[in-house]
Amino acid sequence: MSIEYEWVEVSNPNLSCSFYANQVTGECSWSRPIDESRILPTNPEGDWWELWDEKNNLPYYYHTRANISNWVRPTDANIISLVKIQPSKEFSSQMSLLIKRPSITNNNTMKRNSRSLDLSEITIVDTPKRQHQRSTSDSIANDIMNQVPKNEDGPRKQSEPVVSRGSYLPLFKTGPFKNLVTRSSSPTSRYSMAISSPINNPDAAIAMHPILNNQHSPPATPVATLRKPALPVGLQQEINRFAIDGFAKRFFATHKRGLFRRRVPMNEMLKWTKESLRQPLIMMNKELYKDALKCFKLIQVIMGDKSKSRNETEDIQTILTCGITKGQMRDEIYVQLCKQLHENPNSSSVYKGWELLCIVSVTFPPSKNLENYLTDFVEQHHDSQDHKISTMSRHVSNKLKRICKRGAKGKVLTAAEIARAKEAPFKPSVFGESLELIMELQTDPTIQIPMIVPFLTNTVRETNGQSSEGIFRVPGDADAVTDLRVRIENGNYDAEGITDPNVPASLLKYWLRDLSDPIISSEDYYDCIKYAEDAEMAIAIINRLPDTNRRIALFIINFLQEFTDPEIISHTLMNVNNLAMVFAPNFLRCPAESLTTVFENSKYEQAFLRTLINEIQVNPSLCAYEPDPTKVIGYQRTACQQ
């Protein structure tokens, strides 16, 4: 409709209070606007609201009286557009809790990516391309109503059926599995997953009903002006109504037992057991059933719930191989681990289970649909009374965030890497961490940059890297690189036995690439692209970086300048263009999700680093040892010469 009325009364028949929203400005308030002529009169039959779904880039429609959401625009009805209100900073955090979008009907075939589960193909409706981001409506509020609105027919034909809450029993009011269904499916992207149409599992829906896990909060007291208004809690039911069958219906298989093949309750399926599994926990292709059952048996053996393992490292590597090579097995492995950690009576078994979770979480990620549930499960152990479990759970949380961004490793961890992964929660590594943490762990107070940087650059020189053809381009032996990395992680900065300069050169690139945050932050990234060939601005960008980042960038650029000598280039065949091409991805990380943008920006990233190598003047000793940060800056070579 044309906006004749600026203000709309946002209310629901189940509520005792309402608030007012301005369709034009996005402002909202508990108090009734002074100019009542601008307020849309309340419709006793209920109103249709138009909202915007960021996941699908589509509008959807919610009826306040019928408690239904619909993708199809209602005809012959006045529609109140709240699209303007959703982006409001004041209102967005609250509006995200109001409505749950209807699920998309499946019609077209869609392929999966590396983080997908390898189930049969899902079909979806043709919609505009969706970006890899979570919709603001993914959040679930704690405020809920005890009264259950009746289900009605009508426009719901275009949306998922609305499920009544009246028949649900309180099975999972607490515990680490309470949030299984409170997360909505993620948008299609290079990290999103596809999954086949599952069978309905009422027990799963009951066990993981989000409504039964929250506590009712009283409505907020109205005030004259509202910055964060208390939302209509009746509409919160609609969110959960659409989420009821979310994770359970799409993931969990139905387990049956006994002569009469009775269903195994979900709360029992998700508890520790000493018995073997008869079928996978998650629905998957039948050809993977044996792998799933084998993985569960190995998990029990590793945790000490079954006969002792003959070679624990090989058993762990078998599990990791399944997860790396068979994408559908990843969620199964994670859920099996969570099952065996939940209500496990043996403290030794729990400790071994968390050790295994530390290893798995640095090897491959869960699917996008499982990610939030798994994160919740792990976070609920952060305050464990057992200090070791608390420490390991926090470590796993950090590694999950990282692996979900980076994706799975390409190869199985070696025995040394597995041993290191077990120690990592209690002995943090200089790899894959933030520069702040790395500097906190550093024992030598005189050096102002991480010790690994001068150690690896010196090792490249000592192993004749300046006369090695293809230095920095040719990869070092994988086992030798891993051995040196584990050696450094254990605090042993010793290059004994290293004769190939490609080994420390490869590890230097890996260390830069593996930092939790890039040397040049995402905030500065687009300035680097914009001023890629402007020497003065490029140097200014480096000089404004945080102290440790700036020192490392200047130190490594100075190191690369050594390889631009014509005589050295005649041996290495690596000129400034080659060096910039190799190191640009290690200095800069494109924040865009579009592969086209990433590819297009790569030439500007290389130009930026090439400009720095050619134009900047650096004192490496000051970078490494000068305690006064104001003295550690780069200068333009031409300016220095003048």
N, C-alpha and C positions, 0 to 999 in steps of 0.2 A: 504494500500500500504506500501511497505518498505520505510522507511524515507531516501530517497536519498537527499532530500533538507531539510536543517535544518530550514530555514526561510520560512514563509508563509505570503503572503500579505492578510491581513484580510480586505475585502472591500465588498461593495454592490452596484449594479447598480444604486440605488437611491441616493447614497452618492457622495459628491464632494471630499471627503478625505478618506484616509485609513491609517492603521497602520500595523506594522510588528510583528509577533509573532514567537518565537522559539519553535518548537514542542518538542525539547529535554529538554531544560532548563526551559521553561515556561516564559522566559524573553519577554518583549514587548517594542516597541519603535516606536516613530513617524518617526524617521530618517531611511532612507534606509540603510541596512547593507553594510559595505565596500566591503565584498566579495560577489558580485552579483551572482556568480556561485552557491551559496548556497541558492538562493531565487527561490522558485517555481514560474514559469511563470503564469501570470493571465490567466484564461480560460474565453474567452468572453461569453461562454454559461453558465457561473456560475459554482460554485463548490459545492460539497457535503461536509459538515462538520460533523465529528463524535464528539459527546459530550456525557457526562455521566450524567445520572439522578440519583441523590443520593436517591431519594424517592423509586424508583423501582429497584435500583441496576442494571440498564440496560443501554446500549448505545442507543442513538437515533441520527437521521440524519437530517440535515437541508440543504436545497438548497438555495444558496444565490440569485439566479435569480428568481426562481419560488416562493420564499417566502413560502415554505411549510416545515413542520416537519414530520418525519416519524419514526415509531419504526422499520420498516423492512429495513435491510441493502440493499442499491441499488446494483443491479448487472450491470456488464459491465460499470462501472464508476469509475473514480479515486476518492478516498475519502481522505480528509485532516483530520487527527486526531488531535483534539484540546483537547483531554482528559488530556494530560500532562500539558496543560496550566491552566486548571480549578483549580487545587489545589494550584497554585501559590499564595502566600500571596499578591503580588503586583496586581495580575490580578483577583483574585477570586471575590472580591467585584464588579468588573466591569463585569466580565464574567457572573455573576449571572443575569445581566440585559439583556443579549443578546437574549437568545432564550427561548421560552416557550415550554415545552414538549407537545406532543400530548397526549390527554386523552386516557386511556386504554379502550379497547373495553370490554364490559361485557359478560362473558361466564360462570363463575363458581359461585356457591353460597358461600357467606361469612357470618359468624355470627357476631353479634355486641357485644359490651361490655357495661360497666356501663355508659359510657358517650355517648353512641350511641342514636340516635333517633330510636324509635321503629316503623319504617316503614317496608314495605315489603322488603324482602331480595334483596340485590343488587348482581349482578353477575359480576365477573371480570375474566380476563384472568389469567392463571397460570403463576406466576412470582416468582422469588426468594423472600424469606422472607424479609420484609422491616422493618427497625429499626424505632423507634419512634424519628424522628428528622425532622426538616424542611429542605428541599432542599435549596441549595444556590440560586436556580432559583425562589424562592418564591417572591423575591423583584421585585418591579416595578419602573422603572426610571421615572423621570419627563420629560425627553427629548423625544419629539414625532415629527413626520413629518406630514405636512399637506397633502402631496401627498399620495394617496391611491393606492398601487400596485394592479394589476388585479388578480383576482382569476384564477387559472389554474387547469386543470385536471391532472391526472397522479398518481404519488405516493401518493397523498392525500387520496386515497381510504383506506389506512391503518390507517388514522388518522382522527381526528375530522374535519368536514367541516370548511373551512375558510370563515368567514362572512365578506362581504364588509362593509366598513364604510360609503360609500357614502350616504346611505339613512338615516343616523341617524340625529336626531335633538337635539340641546343642551337643554335638560330638566333639568339635575341636575349638573350644572357646579360647584355649591358650596353646602355647607350644610353638615350636619353630615352623610348623607347617600351616599356621593359621593364615598366611598371606598368599597361599598358592593361587587363589583365584582373583585376588584384588588387582592384578595387573592386566591391562588390556593388551591385545595383540599389537605388535609393532608395525610400522609402515613398511612398505616394500622398499628395499634399498639394497646396496651391495652387501649389507650385513644381515638383512632380514631373512626369515626362514619361511619355508613352505611346508605344508603338512597335509596328509590325506584326510578325507572326511572320516571322523572317528565314530565309534558307536557311543550311544548315550550311556552314561554311567551315573545313575541316581545316587549311589553311595558316595561317589566322589564328590558330587555336587553338595551333598549333605555335609560331608566331612570338612569340606573346604569352603563352606558358606561364609562369606565375609561379614554378613550382617550379625552372625552369632558371635563374632570375635571382637566386636567393638562395644563400647559403653555409651549409653545415652548421655548427651550433654544438654543441659537446659538452654533454652534460647537466650541470646544476649539481650541485655537491657537496652531498649531504644535510647539513642542520644540525638542531640540536635543535628550534628553532622557526623557522617560515618566515613571512616577511611578504610576499614576492613569489616564490612558488614557481616553479621551472622547470617548464614544462608538458609533458605527454606529447606529444612531437614527432610520434609516429605519427599522432595525431589531427589534427595540422596538415595532413597530406596530405588529410584529408577536406575541410578548408576549401577548399583549392585545387582538389580534385577537382570540387567543385560550381561553382567559379569559372572553370573551364577555358574554357567557351564563352561566358562573360559578355559582355564588351564586343564581342569579335570576332563572335560569332554574331548579336548584336542590332543591330550597327551597320554592319559593313563588308560591302560588296558583293564578289562574286567577280569578279575581273578575269581575262580570258582573252586569249590572243594566239596568233599563228601559224596555220599551216594546220591544225594538229591541235587548235587551241583549248586549248592547255595553260594551266593556271592560273598567274597571275603570283604568285610568292612574296610573302608579306606583308612581309618585310624589304625587298624591292625596291619594293613599293608605297609604303612610308613613307620613302623617300629622295628627296632633291632630284632633280629632272629638268629638263632643258631642253626635253623633248618636251611636247606637249599631252596632256591627258587625253582618253580616248575615252569614259569614263563616270565618274559621280561616285564618290568614294571611299566614301561612306556610302550605304546603301540609302535610297531616297526615291521619291516618286511620280514617274512618268515625265514628267509635265508640267513638272517642275522641272529636268530634265536639262540643257536649254539654259542655264538660269540658272547651274547649277553649273559647266558647262564655260566659260561666259563669265567667271564670277568667277575661275576658275583662270587663265584667259588674262590677265585684268586684273592679278592678283597677280604673274604673271610679268613683265608689262610694268612695273608699278610698281617691282618689285625689280631691274629692269634685265636680266632673263634673256631678254627678247625686245626687239624694236624699241622705241625710246624712246617714251614716252607724249606725246601732243600736249598734253594737259591732265591732269596727274596728279591735281589736286584733284577734277575731275569723275569720273575713274576710281574714286577712293576713295569718292566719294559714291554711285556706282553700286553698289559692293559693300555699303556701309552700308544703302542702300535695300533691297537684297535681304534682308539680315539682319533689318531692322526689320519689313518687311512680310510676309516669308515665314519663319515660325518654323523650318521644317525646314531652311532654308539656313544657320542659325547654326552648327550643329556642322560642317557641310560646310566652311564658310569657315575655321573654327578649325583643322580637321584639314588643310586644304590649306596653310594658313600653316605649321603644324608640319612638314608634309612638306617644304616648300621651305626651311625653316630647318635641317633635319636633314641633316648631311653636305654642306652647301653649300660648294663650294670657293672661292667668291668672297666676300671679306670685305665688299665694298661692297654686294653683294646681301643678305648677312646683316643688315647695318645697316639697310637699307631695309625688310627684312622685319620686324625688331623695331619699327621706327617704325610700320609698318602695324598690328602687333599692339597697340601702345600706343593707337592710334586705335580699333581694334575693341573693345578691352577696356573702353572707357568708353562704348560705344554700346549693346551688347547682350550678354547672358550666354550661356554654353554651356548645354546641357541639364544636368539634374542628374546623369545617368549619365556625361557627359563631363567634368563639373567637376573631379573628383578627378584624373583622368588628365591633364587640361590643367594643373592646378596642379602636378603632379609634373614635367611637361615643363618648365615655366617655372622651377621651383625648381632644376632641375639646371643652370641657367645662372647661378645667383647667384654662383658662384665662378669664372666665366669669366676667363681671363687678359686678355681685352679688357675694360678698365674700362668702356667705354661699354655693351657688351652686358650686363655685370654690373649696371650701374645701371639699364638699361632693363628687365631681367628682374625686378628687385626692384620697380620701379614697376608693372609689369604684374601681379605677384602681388598687390599692394595693391589695384589697380583691379579685379581679378577677384573678390576677396573682397567688395568693395563692390557691384559690379554684380550679383553672384549674390544678394545680399540685396535690392537695390532693384528689379531688373528693368530691362528695356530702356528706352531713351529713346523718346519719342514722335515725334521728328522727326530728320531727318538733320542732322549737324553742318554748320555753315556753313564757308566757306573759312577764316575767322579762327579758328574753333574747331579746325579740323583742324591749322592751323599751330601753334596753342597746344598741342594734344595732342602734337605732335612734340617741342616744347621742354620739356614738363612733367617728364620724368625728370631733367633737368639744371637746371631752374628751377622748383621746386615752386610750386604755386598756393596762394592763401589760400582756395580753394574745395575742399570735399570732403576736407580734411585734418583732423588732430587739432588741438586748440587748442594743445597743447604745441609741435607743429611750427610752427604759424603764429606763435607768439610767438618762437620761435627765429629765424625768418626776418625778424622785424621789425627795422628799422634804427634806429628812434627809441627810445632806452632810457627816455625820460621818460614815455612813455605805457604804462599798465599793462594795456590791453585792445587787441585787434587794431585797427589803424588804420581798417579798413574800416567798423567800427561807427560811430564818430563822423562819419566822412566821409559815409556814406549818410544818417544821421539829419540832419546839417546840410544835405545836398542836398535832402532832403524839405522842410525848412523854407524854404530859399532859393528853391525853385520853387513856393512858396505851397501846400504840401500841406495846411496847416491850413484852407484854404478850398476845397479840391478835393472835390467830391461823390464819395463812395464810396472815399475814400483807403484803401489797404491791401486793399480788396475788389475794386476794378477792376484788372485786370492791365495792366501797361504793354506798349507795343509790343514784340513778341518780338525783332525785329531790333535795336531800340534797347537793350533789356536785354542782349542778347548782346554788342553793341558795348561797352557800359559794363563788362561783366564782363571781357571780353578786355583792355580798357584797364587795369583794376585788376590783372589777373593779370600784366600786363607792368610793373607798378610805377608806373603813371601814375594817381595819384589826382587826376584833373582832371575837373570836371563841365562843362567848356565844351561848349556846344551842347545841353545837357540842359535842356529847358523843361517837360517833363511830369513832375510829381511821382510819378506812378504807376510810372515807370521805376526810380528809386532805391528806392521802397517795395517793388516786386516783387523787386528784387535783394536787399534786406535779408532778406525772408522766405526767398528761395532760399538765401542764405548760411547762415542758421540751419538750414534743413531739410537742407542738403547737408553739414553737418559730419559727420565720420566717427562721432562719438558725440554724442548730444544734449546740450544745455546741462544738463538735469536727467537724471542717469544712470538706468539701468534699476533700479539698487538702490534709488533713492529714489522710483521711479515709483508704487509701490503705497501708499506713505505719502502721496503727493500726492493720490491718489484717496481715501484714507481720511479725510484731513483737508481735503478740498476747500473746506469752508465754515468752517473753524476758523482765524481770522486769526492767532492766536498761533502755532499749530503750523505753518501754511503759511509764515509768515515764518521760523520756526526751521529749516524744511527748506531754505529758500534760504540762510540764514546758514551752514549746515553744508556747503555745496557747496565744491568746490575753489576756490582763490582766483580764478583767471581766470574760471571758470564763474560764480561768485557775482558778480563785478564786471560781467560782461556782462549777466546776468539783471537785476541792479538797475538798470543803466544803461538798458536797453531798457524796463523797466517804468516808469521815470521818464519816458522819452520818450513812452510811450503815455498816461501821465497827463495830458500836455499836451493831448491830444485829447478829454479828458472835460469840458472847460470847456463849459458850456451854449451859449455864443455860438459856439464852434467847431463843436459838434455841429449847430447850426442850419445850418451850411454843408456839413459833411461827411456829415451824416445817419448818422454812425457813433458810436453810444453805446457804453458800456462792455461791453454784451453782445455787440455786433458785433465790437469789438476783441478780446475774449476768444475768440470763436468763430474768428476769423481766425488769431490767433497761438498758440492752444493747441497745434495740431499741430506748430508750429515749436519749441516749448519741450519738449514731451513726446512720446515715441514709445512706444506700447504694445508691450511685448515679447511679448504673446500672439499665437499664430498664428490663433486663431479669429476670423473676421470678425465674428461675433456679439459677442464680447467687445470687440473694437476699437470697434464701433459703440456698445455699451452704455457703455463707459468714456468716450466722447467728451464726454458731458454733464458728467462729473465733472472732466475735464481743463479744460473751459471754466469751470466753477465755481471751480476752483483759481486760474486766472489772473485771473478776475474779482475774487476775494477779494484777491489781491495788488495789483491796480490800485486797488482801493477803499481798502485798509487800510494799505499800506506807505508809509513815509516814507524818502526816499532823497536823498543829496547826490551829484549826478552828477559833480561835479568830483573828489570823493574817489574815486569809482569809476574814473575815467579816469587820475588822476595821483598819488594818494596811494600812496607806496611801502610804507607800513606796512599790511599786510593786516588787522591787528586793528582798524583804524579804519574799515574798509569793511564795514559791516553795515547791514541794514535795521531800522527801528523801526516799531512800530505807531503809527499816527497818533493814536489816542486817548491812548496812553501819553505821546506827545510833548506833547500839549496840556495834560495834567495836570502 
